[in-house]
Amino acid sequence: MQLKASTDYGLRAVLYLAAQGQTCSSKDIAQDMSIPRDYLIQLAQLLRNAGIIEARPGKNGGYRLAKSPSDITLLQVVNALDDDAKDTTRARRKDRAGAPMVQSIKRAYDLVLDGYDAYFDSITLEMLLDCSRDENMGKEFLAGRLIAESQRLLAEAAVAA
């Protein structure tokens, strides 16, 4: 899967801040993570508005996580970076909402989004950093999260039925 540039850069920046565990300058983040600095500043505003990072002004200022990496999910980061795109997509969907074929496709698409959201919401920045230290462990961990979320969704469906 290929991520949009904004999602790719934003995730790199947030993971960098999680790994550093301290306030980091936009210059350091941009340089170390190969992110255009002006673009990083734009993305940081979205992340700040979502309560994921904090901006510290001044000579020793920069950015840092607003909460612990164990309290920030992958879904929160992705949603913060995709907010503008979601509003545009919602407006287009609303315009097409009446057609019967569109409704069935929308339900199928919503299933994809529900699965994506559940999986990404089950993974925190801390989990990603922990499993990134060992490539084999990382793949096992991610597979385990996928299985656990699948089982949780099945249980929810059984209760709803």
PyMOL commands that set and color helices and strands:
alter all, ss='L'
color gray80, all
select helices_A, chain A and resi 5-20+26-33+37-49+69-71+74-96+100-121+125-132+135-160
alter helices_A, ss='H'
color red, helices_A
select strands_A, chain A and resi 53-56+62-65
alter strands_A, ss='S'
color yellow, strands_A
deselect
rebuild
show_as cartoon
